[in-house]
Amino acid sequence: MQPGLSPLDPGDRRPPTPETDYPESLTSYPEEDYSPVGSLSEPRPTSPLAAPPGWSCHVSPEGQTLYTNHYTQEQWVRLEDQHGKPYFYNPEDTSVQWELPQVPVPAPRSICKSNQDSETPAQASPPEEKIKTLDKAGVLHRTKTVDKGKRLRKKHWSASWTVLEGGVLTFFKDSKASAAGGLRQPPKLSTPEYTVELRGASLSWAPKEKSSRKNVLELQSRDGSEYLIQHDSEAIISTWHKAISEGIQEVSADLPPEEESQSSGADFGSSERLGSWREDEARLGAGAAAAEGDLSKVRQRLRKFLLKRPTLQSLREKGYIKDQVFGCPLAALCERERSAVPRFVQQCIRTVEARGLDIDGLYRISGNLATIQKLRYKVDHDERLDLDDGRWEDVHVITGALKLFFRELPEPLFPFSHFRQFIAAIKLQDQAQRSRCVRDLVRSLPAPNHDTLRLLFQHLCRVIDHGNQNRMSVQSVAIVFGPTLLRPETEETSMPMTMVFQNQVVELILQRCSDIFPPH
């Protein structure tokens, strides 16, 4: 790959990377100062055979100019782009950079004098200037799953321009692709959305239960936050895994042993821990205001106290914390209640049918939002739910709460893994084949999803049977429930067209309900 970048000042250049790591539409880089190694400190070679400190140069029999690192013996090939501008290529990992990696050269011993011998040093040396190092940059998919120990309910995947620099991983709000238009009149790239300190962090490949996507990394920071990072290319995500792991190892080298073990251990860094030790430490430290020795004792006592605190799981097992119904994964809820269909869904359907299916606008008319939220709180915090209570006399409150329950499922009733298959099936031209494919897909769903769908769709068919009174046709019900029951894991560009297919899937299942869900 030969870089096709326009000439920039040394402080503005970024190292080239493989084409798959960046969108093809970009012709320049953002103007933030993320300079590659060496661009702020050492001049580039003025001739092909001029080698910077720590490197030697020679010409191979094939006529290529090779630079060899004195310490690692790695070799880089000097090439030129279409403008005659030199760059360097590493054949081992196919990486490309504008400059050779910097080699630390120790200073002569004669000038390293101790200040203890004399009040005034023999030679005043300028202060060390910290060299900025851009380790890696590119477009990745990312989502935040835990915020300082508090697990977030939904995963919002989005493409993000990601920069690894000096032990800090930064995710920008807009991807480089979406910012391409603005870069031609370069005002500014968007501000960082997440900044992750790699000191004391841990990185691993995410298990399948964390995400159904492939090539997913799980990054846990010291403050208890967790991030999922993904790229479709296995080669690119592997290079990110290597770069982030090396960054963690480099900035965590000076951590005390007990802190390092706590940051890497599953117990201390777990999202199941209540609160964040940093917040407690800050509160306690502010009140202590003692000498350094006293502050260190406070920290040690606080760490011991936090390690003894119970986890959320143990509090659940003892009954101090009741698991919620809204926002709970369907399979976990059914297993906890030991039922094929969540009890709340069964109660809502029984109550709606008991009050009459001829009520105008069932599931179309919204109930009072404040009352729906009160009902939700009651369901989450009280095992004894009585829907015949006068507070829930409006049937639209109950239908609204049922729709809210399905909307807040972490994974919809039609799982993310089946979304594209249902959309592909509904696009089939042959009607018989289309019905057969949708039926087979419904029957392949996990048992809790299949059984809950059966109960819900049989109930909705009975609602449609009273369409002359309640004015709810097949199309009306499909419009209400399509986006709720069937949605993609990430928002797509063609969302209006996708919603049409979502509604058509629900409409087809309603029309073929007796065939797809035959009587027991």
Secondary structure by P-SEA (a helix, b strand, c coil): ccccccccccccbbbbccccccccccccccccccccccccccccccccccccccbbbbbcccbbbbbbbccccbbbbbbbcccccccccccccccccccccbbbbbcccccccccccccccccccccccbbbbbcbbbbbbbbbcccccccccccbbbbbbccccccbbbbcccccccaaaaaaacccccccccccccccccccccccccccccbbbbbbcccbbbbbbbbccaaaaaaaaaaaaaaaaaaaccccaaaaaaaaccccccccccccaaaaaaaaaaaacccaaaaaaaaaaaaaaaaacccaaaaaaaccbbbbcccccaaaaaaaacccccaaaaaaaaaaaaacccccccccccccaaaaaaaaaaaaccccccccccccccaaaaaaaaaaaaaacccccccccaaaaaaaaaacccaaaaaaaaaaaaaaccaaaaaaaaaaaaaaaaaaaacccccccaaaaaaacccccccccccccaaaaaaaaaaaaaaaaaaacccccccc
